[in-house]
Amino acid sequence: MHNLTTNITEILLLLFLIITFGQSGYDKIADWKGNVSWLKEHFANTIFKNLVPLSVFAILVIELIAAVLCIWGIVELISNNDPDYALWGAVISCIALLALLFGQRVAKDYDGARTIAIYFMVAIFTVYMLSK
């Protein structure tokens, strides 16, 4: 119980990342065609227009890895007070968000990019908390 209370801030931040990337990954799997269709339109006038399915798959893999590492990170924080898996989950979350930000900027979707920046602040703060 001591490790839970000692790491409560980090655990809550990791839960945020798990919800963010777990739900996003699930949504891509559950509605693959809908997501790819919408994104093909979103990126129609960009260098990514012919790479949408591959890009969505790559982001899906990164998001799922981030979520799994964050889940395992919570387990390790509570059981062993070890932040390593959690830190890697947060770092990979940042990488996913940077990839998404790049895509939004290329698509000139500045509102979408602004939203991603908000998520990035949470993710990078999680990295900071876990790396101290």
C-alpha positions in Angstrom: 0.0 0.0 0.0 2.9 2.3 0.7 4.1 2.2 -3.0 0.6 3.1 -4.1 0.4 6.2 -2.0 4.1 7.1 -2.8 3.5 6.9 -6.5 -0.1 8.1 -6.7 0.6 11.1 -8.9 2.5 8.9 -11.4 -0.2 6.2 -11.3 -2.9 8.8 -12.1 -0.9 10.2 -15.0 -0.3 6.7 -16.3 -4.1 5.9 -16.1 -4.6 9.0 -18.2 -2.2 7.7 -20.8 -3.8 4.2 -20.6 -7.2 5.6 -21.3 -6.0 7.9 -24.0 -4.0 5.2 -26.0 -6.0 2.2 -25.0 -9.2 3.8 -26.2 -7.6 5.2 -29.3 -6.1 1.8 -30.2 -9.4 0.0 -29.6 -11.2 2.5 -31.7 -8.8 1.9 -34.6 -9.3 -1.8 -34.3 -13.1 -1.7 -33.9 -13.6 0.7 -36.8 -10.6 0.2 -39.0 -12.4 1.1 -42.3 -14.0 4.2 -40.9 -10.8 5.5 -39.4 -8.8 4.8 -42.6 -11.6 6.3 -44.8 -11.8 9.5 -42.7 -8.0 9.9 -42.6 -7.6 9.3 -46.3 -9.8 12.4 -46.8 -8.0 14.3 -44.0 -4.6 13.7 -45.7 -5.8 13.8 -49.3 -3.7 16.8 -50.2 -0.5 15.8 -48.3 2.5 13.6 -48.8 0.8 11.0 -46.7 -2.2 10.5 -49.1 -1.0 7.1 -50.2 0.4 6.0 -46.9 -2.7 6.3 -44.7 -3.4 2.6 -44.0 0.3 1.9 -43.2 0.5 5.1 -41.0 -2.7 4.2 -39.1 -1.3 0.7 -38.5 2.0 2.1 -37.3 0.3 4.5 -34.9 -2.0 1.7 -33.7 1.0 -0.4 -32.8 2.8 2.5 -31.0 -0.4 3.3 -29.1 -0.9 -0.3 -27.9 2.7 -0.6 -26.9 2.4 2.6 -24.9 -0.8 1.5 -23.2 0.6 -2.0 -22.3 3.8 -0.5 -20.9 1.8 2.0 -18.9 -0.3 -0.8 -17.4 2.7 -2.9 -16.6 4.3 0.2 -15.2 1.5 0.7 -12.7 1.9 -2.9 -11.6 5.7 -2.5 -11.2 5.3 0.8 -9.4 2.8 -0.7 -6.9 4.6 -4.0 -6.4 8.3 -3.1 -6.6 8.4 0.7 -6.7 10.2 0.3 -10.1 9.4 3.1 -12.6 11.2 1.6 -15.6 8.2 0.2 -17.5 6.1 3.2 -16.6 8.8 5.5 -17.9 9.1 3.7 -21.2 5.3 3.7 -21.5 5.3 7.5 -21.1 8.2 8.0 -23.5 6.5 5.9 -26.2 3.3 7.9 -25.5 5.3 11.1 -26.3 6.6 9.5 -29.5 3.0 8.6 -30.5 1.9 12.1 -29.8 4.8 13.7 -31.7 3.9 11.5 -34.8 0.3 12.6 -34.5 1.3 16.2 -34.1 3.5 16.0 -37.2 0.6 14.5 -39.2 -1.8 17.2 -38.1 0.7 20.0 -38.9 1.3 18.4 -42.4 -2.5 18.3 -42.9 -2.7 21.9 -41.7 -5.2 20.9 -39.0 -4.0 23.4 -36.5 -7.0 22.8 -34.1 -6.1 19.1 -34.1 -2.4 19.9 -33.5 -3.4 22.2 -30.6 -5.4 19.4 -29.0 -2.4 17.0 -29.3 -0.2 19.6 -27.7 -2.4 19.4 -24.6 -2.1 15.6 -24.4 1.7 16.0 -25.0 2.0 18.2 -21.9 0.5 15.5 -19.8 2.7 12.8 -21.3 5.9 14.8 -21.0 5.1 15.7 -17.4 4.7 12.0 -16.8 8.1 11.4 -18.2 9.5 14.1 -16.0 7.8 12.6 -12.9 9.1 9.1 -13.6 12.6 10.1 -14.5 13.4 12.1 -11.3 
